[in-house]
């Protein structure tokens, strides 16, 4: 097991790691739309929040020399599924022709008032 850490993504704020590599898999903790420099949720609508989440995920993957093309499973947590079309469009744009398995779940709340959180599993 190897712990993966990226300074280009928000630091873990609890007793967990940004990502853990086990064998040929990388398990990435959920990313919320926190700007790694300000350590605050980015201001703006769901569009801005999803873009930041995808940047954070890409930064963690990059620390393991991976990209979104290595993702095999994503789980999306959303406070309001009315935001799904915006999230889905940005997600599709980021992943391009690569289409990993995915689940999307509406939740009551997310840390720091985020509207979206995405976690991924990637293959090395």
C-alpha positions in Angstrom: 0.0 0.0 0.0 1.3 3.5 -0.9 -0.2 6.8 0.1 -0.6 9.3 -2.7 -0.4 13.1 -1.9 -0.7 16.1 -4.2 -0.1 19.7 -3.2 -2.2 20.7 -6.2 -5.3 19.3 -4.6 -6.8 20.2 -1.2 -5.1 18.5 1.7 -7.1 15.9 3.6 -8.9 17.6 6.5 -9.4 14.4 8.5 -7.9 11.0 9.2 -7.8 9.9 5.6 -5.5 10.2 2.5 -6.1 11.9 -0.8 -5.5 8.5 -2.4 -4.2 5.0 -1.6 -2.5 2.7 -4.2 -3.0 -1.0 -3.6 -1.7 -3.3 -6.3 -2.8 -2.0 -9.7 -5.6 0.2 -8.3 -5.7 3.7 -7.0 -8.5 4.5 -4.6 -9.1 8.3 -4.5 -11.0 9.9 -1.7 -14.0 12.1 -2.6 -13.1 15.6 -3.8 -15.2 18.6 -3.0 -14.8 22.0 -4.7 -12.2 23.3 -2.4 -9.5 25.6 -3.9 -6.2 24.1 -2.7 -4.7 27.6 -2.3 -7.5 29.3 -0.4 -8.7 26.1 1.4 -12.2 27.3 0.8 -15.1 26.2 -1.3 -15.0 28.0 -4.7 -17.6 30.7 -5.1 -20.1 30.2 -7.8 -22.8 27.9 -9.1 -22.7 24.1 -9.7 -20.7 24.7 -13.0 -17.8 26.3 -11.1 -18.0 23.6 -8.3 -17.9 20.7 -10.7 -15.0 22.2 -12.6 -13.0 22.5 -9.4 -13.8 19.0 -8.3 -12.6 17.7 -11.6 -9.4 19.7 -11.3 -8.8 18.3 -7.8 -9.3 14.7 -9.0 -6.9 15.3 -11.9 -4.3 16.7 -9.5 -4.5 13.6 -7.3 -4.4 11.3 -10.3 -1.4 13.2 -11.7 0.5 12.6 -8.4 0.3 8.9 -9.3 1.3 9.6 -12.9 -2.3 8.9 -14.0 -5.1 10.8 -15.8 -8.8 10.6 -16.1 -8.3 8.0 -18.8 -7.2 5.6 -16.0 -10.4 5.9 -14.1 -12.5 2.7 -14.0 -15.2 3.8 -11.6 -16.6 7.1 -10.4 -19.1 7.9 -7.7 -20.8 11.3 -7.8 -22.6 12.7 -4.7 -24.9 15.6 -5.3 -27.0 17.7 -2.9 -29.6 18.3 -5.7 -30.1 16.1 -8.7 -31.6 19.1 -10.5 -27.9 20.0 -11.0 -27.3 16.6 -12.7 -27.5 17.9 -16.4 -24.7 20.5 -15.7 -22.6 18.0 -13.8 -23.1 15.4 -16.5 -22.1 17.7 -19.3 -18.9 18.8 -17.6 -18.1 15.3 -16.6 -18.6 14.1 -20.2 -16.4 16.9 -21.5 -13.6 16.1 -19.0 -13.7 12.3 -19.7 -14.2 12.6 -23.5 -14.6 9.2 -25.1 -13.5 7.4 -21.9 -16.6 6.2 -20.1 -15.8 4.6 -16.7 -18.5 3.0 -14.7 -20.4 5.5 -12.6 -23.0 5.9 -9.9 -24.7 9.2 -9.0 -26.4 9.6 -5.6 -28.4 12.5 -4.1 -27.3 13.2 -0.5 -28.7 15.4 2.2 -25.5 17.4 2.7 -21.8 17.5 1.9 -18.8 18.9 3.8 -18.4 22.7 3.9 -21.7 23.2 2.1 -20.4 21.7 -1.2 -23.0 20.8 -3.8 -21.0 18.0 -5.4 -18.4 15.5 -4.4 -16.8 12.9 -6.7 -14.6 9.9 -5.8 -12.8 7.7 -8.3 -11.0 4.4 -8.6 -8.3 4.2 -11.2 -6.2 1.5 -12.7 -2.4 1.9 -12.9 
